Amino acid sequence: MNQSFLNRKLTQILGILLGTGIALLILRGLEILTFIPGGVILLLLLGAIALGIFSYFQRRLWRF
């Protein structure tokens, strides 16, 4: 697998998770989506942060 392909996919998944988490958080705050538990939104945001950290270290440290 090409290094730049992996970086692009990780960045795309990071954007999707972060965008979805923020959108759900805003919609829940406006009381439109009140049935979604806060834990689900927290897991989405934590997953995005973890993926961002992984993507950063993969780009900076794992240069084969």
Long-range contacts (C-beta under 8 A, 24 or more apart in sequence): 3-63, 3-64, 6-58, 7-55, 7-58, 7-59, 10-51, 10-54, 10-55, 10-58, 11-55, 13-51, 14-48, 14-51, 14-52, 14-55, 17-44, 17-45, 17-47, 17-48, 17-51, 18-45, 18-48, 18-52, 20-44, 21-45, 21-48
